[in-house]
Every structure is written in structure tokens, then in C-alpha cells.
Amino acid sequence: MGEPEPKKMKSECDVTEGILFGMGNPLLDISVTLEENDKFLEEFGLKSNDAILAEDKHVPMYKKMVEKYKNIEYIPGGATQNSIKIAQWLLQKKNATTYMGSVGKDEFGKILEDKTNDLGVRTRYQEHDDKDTGTCAVIVNGSNRSLCAYLAAANHFSKTHLDDPKNWALVDDAKFYYIAGFFLTVSPESIMEVAKHACKNNKTFMMNLSAPFLCQFFKEPQLKALPYVDILFGNETEFLTFAKEQKMETEDLKEIGLKAAAMQKVNDKRSRMVVITQGADSTIVVKDGKVTEYPIIPVKKEDLVDTNGAGDAFVGGFLAQLVQEKGIEECIKCGNYAANVIIQRSGCTFPEKPEFTV
């Protein structure tokens, strides 16, 4: 008898390269920690615990941060990119994931590409000569954090990038697709192109409600994409707003999940799954008319460092198991694990190796 086949380490996986495809608004998070009495926030009219979109007066701030601070840290950001990089971290197989978005042909774009590629994600950014790479200032002031996002080039992705045969080949190679709802404000036609491809080839297409304002002010592109969505993610606030806008006449999240799952669907080979996260409360999953709840991993208040990116991390953990064809319970457990790691660290960051076990 020969030697028994060695067990695989948990850091290995059998997924093919490019199995998971993401498309969204890439941002380079530029993070600094202020010393006491630093007036940088006041200089640019920022509050110490806030999250805003940049105005014209904020645009010079990003360059000044780089020039002024030595403790600066660069972190790939943006909702979809966060989820994709978390999935990549958990899969531990280089180029298991592919990500597309729009950046400027500038120094920040190069840093963003290098940082994301270093994580193992295969990037294929659309580059613009006349646009700045999207950035998000993350200014830590004591226990508070001020976020100021400058979308810039991220707002200018076009379907022509997908039409390039080399890029479309990466779309075609994938079997799972994830796009956060924020991309509805940028290129709905690109979303539909990928959604229809997934449907035609019976692949899995997933989206996230992402923010209440999208359910309110971007209903038309959202409802065009929804019939192609196999798995719909969102938190309780987003689903409550979605239900109100769709006149569901209920605030019961389980009922909302059932109604959202039952909305029109093009690919009848796959029933829609709805996943509703509720922060510290249990996660609701609806599929085939059945509602299931899954507990989260509790965290002591004193261990909470930064809850920004927790939702993105949950999705990334979920996706990492889904592409390995694991069951829903394992997908939820991994999503909870990833979110748990992220909220105990500053920024959407993680240790070199995951320690997730089922």
C-alpha cells in the first residue's frame, strides 16, 4: 500500500483562476493618524467623525496629506473592491479573482494597482489620462475617524472597456459575478452586459443594495438589473428603504426578503437568494420560500476598532465559500468570520493568512 494522500492545508483551494469577477468603483484609501492639536481637519472644513463626498475645496487635500505626513498608509478601497480582495485573501490562490474599475493614469492609480495586485487580485483597470484616480481620505483623530471620498475617475468607467476582447475574455472565464449597487450610478449598461452573460450561461450573478439612496434615486437601473440577480445582499436599513420604494407595505424584514426573492427573475434555473445583514443581530437568508436566521460572532465593545467595511467583508467571506461550492451555512460562517476580523482592525485590512475553519 502506498502512503495515504496528504490532507490539504486550509490555505489551499481548488478554484480555477478568475472564477470570481467583480466590477465597481476603485478608490485608494489614504490613511493618516493625527497627533494631538493637529488642525488638519479644520483646515479643510472636516468633522472628526463624519463621512462625506469631496467638494472642490477638498481636492488639494489628498496631495497635501502625502506631502505632510510620514505615517501615511495606502489601502485599496471601494465597496466591490473590498469584497473582492477579502475573497481573494480567504481563497489564498493568486488570480482567483478579477476586478475591473476606472482609475487615472497617475501615481495614485499605480499605487492602487500595485497594492491590489500584491493581494493576489488580477486587476484590469480602465485608465484615463485626464482624470484623477479616486481616493478616500481616512483621517484618524483619537477614537474618531473622518472619511472624505473623491470619486474622480471611478465615475467614468465605460462599456468600451468590457468590449475589448482581452477584457471580455476575463468576464467569460468567470463563473461568479459580484457588483455593489454603487456601480449603478456609473455604468448601468456594463452591469447589464455582465448580467445577461451570466444569465445566458447559467452562471451566478450577484448584487448588493449598498445604500438607501440607490433604492430611492436609482430605481430604474436597479430594477432593470434585479431580474438577473441570483443573490441579493443588503443590510436592514437598505432593505427597509427598498421595501418602501417598491410599495411592499411591510417593515418585517423576513416578509421583505420573501417578497424580494419572489420578484421577477429571468433565469428560472436558479431561484433567487436574499441575504439581509443586521449588524449585531442575526443574518436573514431567504431562498425557495424558506427563511433561515444565522447568528453573528459577538464582539466586545472594547474590541471594536473600525466598523467601516464590515458589510463588504461579510460579502467577501460569503463569496470565498460560494465559489468553492460550499453550503449556505459555511458561506455565512465565513462572512461572519471576515467581518469579525475587519471590525477589530483599522481600515479594511487583514492579517497575512486567514484562520477560518468550518
C-alpha positions in Angstrom: 0.0 0.0 0.0 1.2 3.5 -0.8 1.3 6.4 1.5 -2.1 8.0 2.2 -2.7 11.2 0.3 -1.8 14.2 2.4 -4.6 16.4 3.6 -4.9 19.8 2.0 -3.9 22.7 4.1 -6.8 25.1 4.7 -4.8 27.8 2.8 -5.3 25.8 -0.4 -8.3 25.7 -2.6 -9.3 24.0 -5.9 -10.9 27.0 -7.6 -9.8 28.0 -11.1 -8.1 31.3 -11.8 -10.6 34.1 -12.4 -13.5 32.2 -11.1 -14.9 35.3 -9.3 -15.3 38.6 -11.2 -16.0 42.0 -9.6 -16.7 45.4 -11.2 -17.1 48.6 -9.3 -15.6 52.0 -8.2 -12.0 51.6 -7.1 -10.7 54.0 -4.5 -7.3 54.4 -2.9 -7.8 54.9 0.8 -5.1 57.3 2.1 -5.0 56.9 5.9 -3.2 59.1 8.4 -3.4 59.4 12.2 -3.3 63.0 13.6 -1.3 63.9 16.6 -2.9 66.0 19.4 -3.7 69.6 18.4 -3.2 69.0 14.7 -5.6 71.4 12.9 -5.7 69.5 9.5 -9.4 68.7 9.8 -10.3 72.3 10.4 -8.1 73.4 7.5 -10.3 71.6 5.1 -13.6 72.0 7.0 -14.0 68.4 8.0 -15.6 67.0 11.1 -13.8 64.4 13.3 -16.5 61.7 13.0 -18.1 62.0 9.5 -18.2 60.5 6.0 -18.7 62.8 3.1 -18.1 63.1 -0.7 -15.4 65.6 -1.6 -16.2 69.1 -2.7 -13.9 71.3 -4.8 -12.3 72.7 -1.7 -11.2 69.1 -0.6 -9.5 68.1 -3.9 -6.0 69.5 -2.9 -6.2 67.7 0.4 -5.1 64.3 -0.8 -1.8 65.6 -2.2 -1.2 67.6 0.9 -1.7 64.5 3.1 1.0 62.8 1.2 3.4 65.7 1.5 2.7 66.4 5.2 2.5 63.1 6.9 5.1 60.3 7.3 2.7 57.8 8.9 0.6 57.6 5.7 -0.9 54.3 4.7 -2.3 53.3 1.3 -5.2 50.7 1.3 -7.2 49.6 -1.8 -10.8 50.5 -1.2 -14.2 50.9 -2.7 -17.1 48.6 -1.9 -16.8 46.0 -4.6 -13.0 46.0 -4.5 -13.1 45.5 -0.7 -15.3 42.4 -1.1 -13.1 41.0 -3.9 -9.9 41.5 -2.0 -11.4 39.8 1.1 -12.5 36.8 -1.0 -9.0 36.7 -2.6 -7.4 36.7 0.9 -9.5 33.8 2.0 -9.0 31.8 -1.1 -5.2 32.2 -1.0 -4.9 31.4 -4.7 -3.3 34.1 -6.8 -5.6 35.5 -9.5 -8.6 33.5 -8.2 -10.4 36.9 -8.5 -10.6 39.6 -11.2 -11.6 43.2 -10.7 -12.4 46.0 -13.1 -13.0 49.6 -12.5 -11.8 53.0 -13.7 -8.7 54.9 -12.5 -6.5 57.8 -13.6 -3.2 57.3 -15.2 -1.3 58.8 -12.3 0.7 58.0 -9.2 -2.3 57.1 -7.1 -3.5 54.8 -9.8 -0.2 53.0 -9.9 -0.1 52.6 -6.1 -3.7 51.3 -6.2 -2.9 48.7 -8.9 0.3 47.6 -7.2 -1.4 47.2 -3.8 -4.4 45.3 -5.2 -2.2 43.0 -7.3 0.0 42.4 -4.3 -3.1 40.9 -2.6 -3.4 38.4 -5.4 -6.3 40.1 -7.2 -6.0 40.3 -11.0 -6.9 43.9 -11.9 -7.8 45.2 -15.3 -8.4 48.9 -14.7 -9.7 51.3 -17.4 -7.2 54.2 -17.3 -7.9 57.9 -18.0 -5.3 60.5 -18.9 -7.5 63.4 -17.9 -9.0 62.1 -14.6 -7.5 61.7 -11.2 -7.7 58.2 -9.5 -10.5 58.1 -7.0 -9.3 58.5 -3.4 -10.7 58.4 0.1 -9.1 60.4 2.9 -9.2 58.4 6.1 -8.2 60.8 8.9 -7.9 59.2 12.4 -8.3 61.7 15.2 -8.2 60.0 18.6 -11.0 57.4 18.6 -12.8 59.2 15.7 -12.3 58.9 12.0 -13.2 61.3 9.2 -13.8 59.9 5.7 -13.8 62.1 2.6 -14.2 60.3 -0.8 -13.2 61.9 -4.1 -14.6 59.5 -6.8 -13.0 61.3 -9.8 -12.0 58.6 -12.4 -14.1 55.9 -10.7 -17.2 57.7 -12.1 -16.0 57.3 -15.7 -16.0 53.5 -16.4 -17.5 52.8 -19.8 -18.7 49.6 -21.6 -16.0 50.1 -24.2 -13.6 48.6 -21.6 -15.6 45.5 -21.4 -15.8 45.3 -25.2 -12.0 44.9 -25.5 -11.6 41.1 -26.4 -8.8 40.7 -23.8 -11.0 42.1 -21.1 -14.2 40.3 -22.1 -12.2 37.0 -22.0 -11.8 37.6 -18.3 -15.5 38.1 -17.9 -16.2 34.9 -19.9 -13.7 32.9 -17.8 -15.6 33.7 -14.5 -18.4 31.7 -13.1 -19.5 34.1 -10.3 -20.1 37.8 -10.6 -20.4 40.4 -7.9 -21.2 44.1 -8.3 -22.1 46.5 -5.5 -25.0 48.8 -6.1 -22.9 51.9 -6.2 -21.9 51.0 -9.8 -25.5 51.7 -10.8 -24.5 55.4 -10.7 -21.6 54.9 -13.1 -22.2 52.3 -15.8 -25.6 50.5 -15.8 -25.0 49.3 -19.3 -21.9 47.5 -18.2 -23.8 45.9 -15.4 -26.5 44.7 -17.8 -23.8 43.3 -20.2 -22.3 41.1 -17.5 -25.7 40.2 -16.0 -27.1 39.0 -19.4 -23.9 37.0 -20.0 -24.3 35.3 -16.6 -27.9 34.5 -17.3 -27.3 33.2 -20.8 -24.6 30.8 -19.5 -26.4 29.9 -16.2 -23.6 31.5 -14.1 -24.2 33.2 -10.7 -24.8 37.0 -10.8 -24.9 38.9 -7.5 -25.5 42.5 -6.4 -25.8 44.5 -3.3 -28.4 47.2 -2.5 -25.4 49.0 -1.0 -27.1 52.3 0.2 -30.7 53.5 0.8 -30.2 56.4 -1.7 -29.7 54.0 -4.5 -33.1 52.3 -3.8 -34.6 55.8 -3.9 -32.9 57.7 -6.7 -31.6 54.9 -8.9 -34.6 52.7 -9.0 -34.8 52.4 -12.8 -31.3 50.9 -13.4 -31.7 48.9 -10.2 -35.0 47.3 -11.3 -33.5 46.6 -14.8 -30.7 44.6 -13.2 -32.7 42.9 -10.5 -34.4 40.2 -12.7 -30.9 38.9 -13.4 -29.7 38.8 -9.8 -29.3 35.4 -8.3 -28.2 36.5 -4.9 -29.1 39.9 -3.5 -27.2 41.3 -0.5 -28.0 44.3 1.8 -28.4 45.4 5.3 -31.6 46.0 7.2 -31.8 49.8 6.5 -31.3 49.2 2.8 -33.9 46.6 2.6 -36.4 48.7 4.6 -35.9 51.5 2.1 -36.1 49.1 -0.8 -39.4 47.8 0.5 -40.8 51.2 1.0 -39.9 52.3 -2.6 -41.3 49.1 -4.0 -44.5 49.6 -2.0 -44.3 46.3 -0.2 -46.3 47.7 2.7 -44.4 45.9 5.4 -41.4 46.6 7.6 -41.0 42.9 8.6 -37.6 42.0 7.2 -38.4 38.4 6.7 -41.5 39.3 4.7 -39.5 41.8 2.7 -36.9 39.1 2.0 -39.6 36.7 0.8 -41.1 39.4 -1.5 -37.7 40.5 -2.9 -36.8 36.8 -3.6 -40.2 36.4 -5.4 -39.7 39.4 -7.8 -39.3 38.8 -11.5 -36.3 36.6 -12.4 -35.1 35.8 -16.0 -33.1 32.7 -15.3 -35.6 30.2 -13.9 -32.9 27.6 -13.4 -31.8 29.4 -10.3 -34.1 30.7 -7.6 -33.1 34.0 -6.1 -31.5 34.1 -2.6 -31.8 37.2 -0.5 -29.2 37.9 2.3 -30.1 40.6 4.9 -27.4 41.5 7.4 -28.4 43.3 10.6 -25.2 44.5 12.3 -25.1 42.9 15.7 -28.3 40.9 15.1 -28.7 37.6 13.2 -28.4 37.4 9.4 -31.6 36.6 7.5 -31.4 34.3 4.4 -34.4 33.7 2.2 -34.5 31.1 -0.6 -37.2 28.9 -2.1 -39.8 30.4 0.2 -37.9 29.5 3.3 -36.5 31.9 5.9 -33.4 31.0 7.9 -31.6 33.0 10.5 -27.9 32.7 11.3 -26.2 34.2 14.5 -23.2 36.6 14.1 -20.0 36.3 16.0 -20.3 38.6 19.1 -17.6 41.1 19.7 -16.9 43.0 22.9 -17.4 46.8 22.6 -13.8 47.4 23.7 -12.5 45.2 20.9 -14.3 47.2 18.2 -11.8 49.3 16.2 -13.5 50.3 12.9 -16.9 49.0 11.6 -16.4 50.6 8.2 -16.1 47.8 5.6 -17.8 45.2 7.8 -20.6 44.7 5.2 -18.1 44.4 2.3 -16.0 41.9 4.3 -19.1 39.8 5.1 -19.8 39.6 1.3 -16.2 38.7 0.6 -16.2 35.9 3.1 -19.5 34.6 1.7 -18.2 34.7 -1.8 -15.0 32.9 -0.9 -17.0 29.8 0.2 -19.7 30.1 -2.5 -17.1 29.8 -5.4 -15.9 26.6 -3.7 -19.5 25.3 -3.9 -19.9 25.2 -0.1 -23.3 25.3 1.5 -25.1 28.4 2.7 -24.2 27.8 6.4 -20.5 27.7 5.6 -20.8 30.8 3.4 -22.5 32.7 6.3 -19.9 31.5 8.8 -17.1 32.7 6.6 -18.8 36.0 6.0 -19.2 36.4 9.8 -15.5 35.5 10.3 -14.3 38.0 7.7 -16.5 40.8 9.2 -15.3 39.9 12.7 -11.6 40.3 11.6 -12.2 43.6 9.8 -14.0 45.4 12.7 -11.2 44.7 15.1 -8.6 46.4 12.8 -8.2 49.9 11.4 -9.4 50.1 7.8 -10.5 47.2 5.6 -7.3 45.3 6.3 -6.4 41.8 7.4 -3.5 39.6 8.6 -1.3 37.8 6.1 -3.1 34.5 6.4 -6.8 33.7 7.3 -7.6 31.3 10.2 -11.1 30.4 9.0 -12.2 26.8 9.7 -15.6 25.3 9.2 
